[in-house]
Amino acid sequence: MFLGEGDQFDPSFDQSGRRLAYFFHNSVDAVNSVALIDFRDVPDVSQLGLPDSWSPQGQDLIEVWSVILLLQNLGSVEGGVAVISSEQDTERAVSYLKYHLVMSGHRLTLPVPLVLGNRLSDVQDSLVVEKDYTQFVEPFGMLGEVNSRESVLEGFLSTYHVLENYMIRSEVSSALSNTTGRSFQRVRDFKRLGQQTDASEVSHLTKLFKQCWDKTIGATTLSAYLENTFNTTKADPRWNENDFDKFLVELGVLNGSGNQVTFANGFNNAESVRNNFAKLVYSIRCSIVHNKATEFHLSNEELSREAIRVLVIVELCLPVMQRIAFGLPSSAPSTNPIFYVRRELMFY
């Protein structure tokens, strides 16, 4: 039996997000059985989740051990945690317990909740009924998915998916501009369209942001909105330049020359922020999606470790990303990079 203070053991949770106060697994032999008793949120033993009528027998030995050892060590476990296992090495016992927890459908971490508030009211106020938004029905469905996300990582990825749609859509719209005066149907038209969309994802994302910086979305240009948002982020008590630089290194954000981007060399003025913003967004996306052993993986656990990570994603990146995702369909058609002049392009 291993007893420890609460801060020595990370809490575990059931599928509803409630902290597990009691867990046990009865293996086919007693040696491989394991149990957890967490007193941090439990004022009395009656709330541990033990059955009302309990008659242990056969494989229920781990429960018997739990109760006996609990009674012998009540003073030691008050406000702490007990891991009951035949394994004498604490680290190995805890690892074995965690394996059983996840195999039983429990969680070892909780999602970091996403709280953005309504920052798009000026965009909504700019909508006019005489404008035709029919061609944006598919993106509207994707935006509805964004609104359903409750965690930071899910919200970021769903918003990024909308931008992915806009990246290719802008290339299709651009290809169409070269067919003025005739229909989009020749073989070379489709070949050119394929060539324009056959580029790296970060190149498409960078191009999309460049196309949008001078666009008025709502009450201001996207460029001015980014500058104001970044200034607000830097004024936040959680902001720390060294922590920001560390996060950029973890993400592997590099400039066009392949050098590491830092605050002093990449985010120290409005122009440099615009130039490197797409790289920051793309690097965060890759860090969430990829989980290679040699790369930094931005999980809920990692997100919770450093305040700067949540600050940069929630207060800097997501507001600007959602400004494009939700607001670009409202932009004037004549200068809108994702607007299809011809209805037949909706099929592509």
Residue pairs with C-beta under 8 A, 6 or more apart in sequence:
1 65
1 69
1 73
1 82
1 83
1 84
1 85
2 82
2 83
2 84
2 85
2 90
2 93
2 94
3 73
3 76
3 77
3 80
3 81
3 82
4 80
4 81
4 83
4 90
5 79
5 80
5 81
6 38
6 39
6 40
6 79
6 80
6 81
8 80
8 81
9 38
9 81
9 83
9 94
10 108
10 109
11 19
11 20
11 38
11 40
12 19
12 20
12 23
12 36
12 38
12 98
12 101
12 106
12 107
12 108
13 19
13 20
13 106
13 107
13 108
13 109
13 110
14 20
14 106
14 107
15 105
15 106
15 107
17 107
17 110
19 38
19 40
19 41
20 36
20 38
20 101
20 106
21 37
21 38
21 39
21 41
21 42
21 47
21 48
21 49
22 35
22 36
22 37
22 38
22 48
22 49
22 50
23 35
23 36
23 97
23 100
23 101
23 104
23 106
24 33
24 34
24 35
24 36
24 62
24 63
24 66
24 84
25 33
25 34
25 35
25 62
25 100
25 104
26 33
26 59
26 60
26 61
26 62
26 63
27 33
27 34
27 59
27 62
28 59
30 59
30 61
30 62
30 86
31 86
32 86
33 59
33 61
33 62
33 85
33 86
34 62
34 83
34 84
34 85
34 93
34 96
34 97
34 100
35 62
35 63
35 65
35 66
35 82
35 83
35 84
35 85
36 81
36 82
36 83
36 84
36 97
36 101
37 48
37 66
37 70
37 77
37 81
37 82
37 84
38 81
38 82
39 77
39 78
39 79
39 80
39 81
39 82
40 79
40 80
40 81
42 48
45 70
50 63
54 63
56 63
56 64
62 84
65 84
66 82
66 84
69 82
69 84
70 77
70 82
73 82
83 90
83 93
83 94
83 97
85 93
85 96
85 97
87 93
87 96
98 108
101 108
102 108
108 301
109 299
109 300
109 301
109 304
110 300
111 150
111 151
111 152
111 153
111 154
111 300
112 151
112 152
112 153
112 300
112 303
112 304
112 310
113 150
113 151
113 152
114 149
114 150
114 151
114 152
114 154
114 155
114 314
115 314
116 155
116 314
116 318
116 319
116 322
119 319
119 322
119 323
120 218
120 322
120 323
120 326
120 327
122 218
122 219
122 220
123 217
123 218
123 323
123 326
123 327
123 330
125 218
126 218
126 219
126 330
127 330
131 330
131 333
133 140
133 329
135 339
135 340
135 343
135 346
136 329
138 165
139 162
139 165
139 166
139 325
139 329
140 329
142 158
142 161
142 162
142 165
143 162
143 325
143 326
145 158
145 161
146 155
146 158
146 159
146 162
146 322
146 325
148 158
149 155
149 158
151 300
152 303
152 310
152 313
152 314
153 288
153 298
153 299
153 300
153 303
155 318
156 284
156 285
156 288
156 313
156 317
156 318
156 321
157 285
157 288
157 289
159 318
159 321
159 322
159 325
160 281
160 285
160 321
162 325
163 205
163 208
163 281
163 321
163 324
163 325
164 201
166 208
166 324
166 325
166 328
166 337
166 338
167 201
167 204
167 205
167 207
167 208
168 197
168 204
169 338
169 340
170 207
170 208
170 211
170 337
170 338
171 193
171 196
171 197
171 204
172 193
172 197
172 340
172 345
172 348
173 337
173 338
173 339
173 340
173 341
173 345
174 196
174 337
175 184
175 189
175 192
175 193
175 196
176 184
176 340
176 341
176 342
176 345
177 341
178 192
179 189
183 344
184 342
184 344
184 345
193 348
197 204
201 282
202 278
202 279
202 282
205 278
205 281
205 282
206 278
206 279
208 278
208 324
208 337
209 274
209 277
209 278
209 324
211 337
212 222
212 324
212 328
212 337
213 221
213 222
213 223
213 226
213 274
214 221
214 222
214 223
215 221
215 222
215 328
215 331
215 335
215 336
216 331
216 332
217 225
217 323
217 324
217 327
217 328
217 330
217 331
218 323
218 327
218 330
220 228
222 320
222 323
222 324
223 270
223 274
225 319
225 320
225 323
226 270
226 273
226 274
226 277
226 320
227 270
227 273
229 315
229 316
229 319
229 320
230 267
230 273
230 316
232 315
233 239
233 311
233 312
233 315
233 316
236 311
236 315
238 307
238 308
238 310
238 311
239 308
239 311
240 308
241 263
243 306
243 307
243 308
244 263
244 267
244 308
244 312
245 262
245 263
246 306
246 308
247 306
247 308
247 309
247 312
248 260
248 261
248 262
248 263
248 266
248 280
249 260
250 287
250 296
251 280
251 283
251 284
251 286
251 287
251 296
251 298
252 283
252 295
252 296
253 260
253 261
253 266
253 276
253 279
253 280
253 283
254 260
254 261
254 279
255 261
255 265
255 266
255 276
255 279
259 265
261 267
261 276
261 279
261 280
266 272
266 275
266 276
267 273
267 276
277 320
280 312
280 317
281 317
281 321
284 298
284 312
284 313
284 317
287 295
287 296
287 297
287 298
288 297
288 298
290 297
291 297
296 302
298 309
302 309
303 309
303 310
303 313
304 310
328 336
328 337
328 338
329 336
329 338
331 339
333 339
333 341
340 346
